[in-house]
Amino acid sequence: MFELGKNEIKFLYNSNKLEDREAYAYVLTLHKHVINELDISKNDMTPTQVLELAKKLNKNIIDLFDKGSQYFKENIQGKKIEETDLLTLLVKEKSALKTPILVSKEKSLVLEYPRDTIKIDMVFNEIKED
């Protein structure tokens, strides 16, 4: 799922969230990249794909949850839950995944604000120069 070409971007977002749709619109304006989008509200992810995403982002499964979501607050916050159980919960309750997420061959990150996508070409150019 995350085997990407040089200028390819895998963009994970939730079309049920206004900010994610806005970020997706910004991503579509990146002319130097091929955009491979995945709307998590319409597509399921397997546990293996979620683990691979966590590895690409260099995060634990708990860090993939949207800490502001109602689901997280009601079901996870303040509870001791095993990593494997968190994985099962995140696969089942995909709307709890913190999005939007941008994955490329060079870099992977969770975007905090939709307009952060504007800086993507600059970020990738900096990586190429290093």
N, C-alpha and C positions, 0 to 999 in steps of 0.2 A: 504493500500500500504506500510505503514511503520511499520506494526506490525511484528517485527523481533525476531527471536530466539536469544539465548545467543551468539553464535559464527557466526551469520549471518550478512553479509554486503550487503546493497543495494548500488550499485554503479551506479550513473547517469553520463553519459558522452555523448559527441557528436562525433560520429565517423567521422564526416567531419573535425574535428580539429586534426591535427597531435599530439599535446601535450596530448589531451584526449586519443587518441589511445595508446600513450606511457604509460600514467598513468594506463590505463586498463590492459596493458601487465604486469605492475608491480603488480597490484592487483591480477591478476591470480596466482602469485607466492606465495601468502599468504596461507600457508598450514593449518593454524589453524582456518580458517574461510570458511564458505560456501558463495560463491559470487553469488549474485542475481543482475545481471546487467540490466540496462535500457538505451538503446541508444535513446536519445531524438530526434535524427535526423530521426529515423524510427518509433517512438512511440509518440503518443500524450499524454499529461497530461491534466486532467480536472482542472477546477478552484479549486475544493476541494483539489485535490492532491497538487497543487502548494501552497495553503494556509497551508496545513499540512506540506509541506516541509519547508516553511518559519518559521512555529512554531518550528519545530525540530531544525532548525538552529538558532533560536532566532533572526530572522532578519525581517525587513519590506520587502514588495514586491519590492520596489525600489532597495534594496540591493541584490536582486537575479539577477539583470541585469548585464551583462558583460559590464562594463563601457568603455571598449576599443573597443566594437563592433561598426561597422558602423551604425547599426540600432539604438543603444542607442544615438550615437552622433547626428544623423540626426533627430530623432523623440522624444527624451525624455530629453536629457541634456538641462538644463536651463529653462525648461518649468514646469509650475505648473500643475501637473496631479493628479487627485484623485486616491487613493489607489485601488478602485474598477476598475477604468479604466486602471491602470497599470497592474492589474491582467489579465484583458481581453487582453491587448496588449501582455503580456508575454505568455499567452496560445496560442495566434494566431501566434506570432513570436518566436517560441520555440528556434530558433538558438541564440536568445539574452540572454538566460539563462546562467549565469556564471557556467561553469563546469570545471573540474569534481567535483562531490559531493559524499561524502562518508557518509552513514547513518548506524549506528549500534544501538543496544539497549542502549548502554552506552554513545555514543557520535555521534555527527553529525558535519561535517565541509566541507567547500569548500577548495579543495586542490589548493595551489598556483602554485606548480611545480609538474610535474609527479613523480619525485623521492621522494616526500613527502610520497608516499605510502609505501616506504621502512620502515619508522618509525612506521607504523600502529600497528604492533604487540607489539612494545615497549610501545606505547601510551596506548593500551588496557590493557597491564600488569600493568602499573602504576595505572590505574583506579581501577583495581581489588584489588590492594594492599591498596588503600585509604580507 
